[in-house]
Amino acid sequence: MVEDPSLTGVIGVIALVSCYFMPTIIALLRDKHGAGIVALVNFFPGWTVIGWFFAFMWSWMGKTRADVIRGMRF
């Protein structure tokens, strides 16, 4: 079976976009408090290596929504 070069290109683009937005995906999966801000940092200065690493580290650090709600209980 001959591979379709356009399909290979589409799969490659999907893989690259997924890797680029990995900090946003992690923040959303963790239900991180402030995931929207992580997405903005990932989108705008994320094209720089420093901006991407900052967003990546920020997506793993800090409180999730569950931590915030748990902290509000007495």
N, C-alpha and C positions, 0 to 999 in steps of 0.2 A: 504494500500500500504506500502510495506516495504522499508525503506530508504536504499539506496546503500551507504555503508560506504566509498567507494572510492570517490564518488561524494561529500560527506560531507567533506572529507579531502581536495579535490581540492578547494572547495568553501572556506574552512578555510584558506588554503595557499594563495589564491587570496586576501582574506580580510586582512591577515597579511602583505602581500607584499604591498598592497595599503596603509595601515596605515604607514608602514615603509617609503614609498616614498611620503608621503603626502606633505612634504616641497617642493619637486621637482614638484609635480603636481600643487601645489598652485602657484609656481613661473612661471610655463609654462602657466597656465590659466590667470595669471595677465599680461603675456607678459613682465615679469620683465627684466630689463636691467641686464645682468649677471646671467641669469637663469642657464647657464651651470656650473658656479662656485658653485651655490647653489646645483646643482645635484652632483658635485664632493664631496662637503663637506658632503652632505647627504649620499653618497655611501660609502666613506672611513671611516671618523670618526663617521658616523651616528649610528653605532652599539653601541656606548657609549651613554648613556642618555644625557650627556652634549652636544655632537656633534649633536645629533638629535634636541635638543631644540635650539641650535645655528642656525642650518639650518632652522628650523621652523620659528624662529623670523626673520631671514634674508629674508625669502621668503615674509613676509608681510611688511617689512620695505624697504625704499629706493624708487628709481624712477623706473617707468615702461618705456618701450620704447616710449610711447606717451609723457611722461613727458620730456624725453631727447630731442625728436624732437621739442616739443613745446618750450623748452628753447633755441633752436638754432635759432628760428625765432626772428626777430627784429621788 
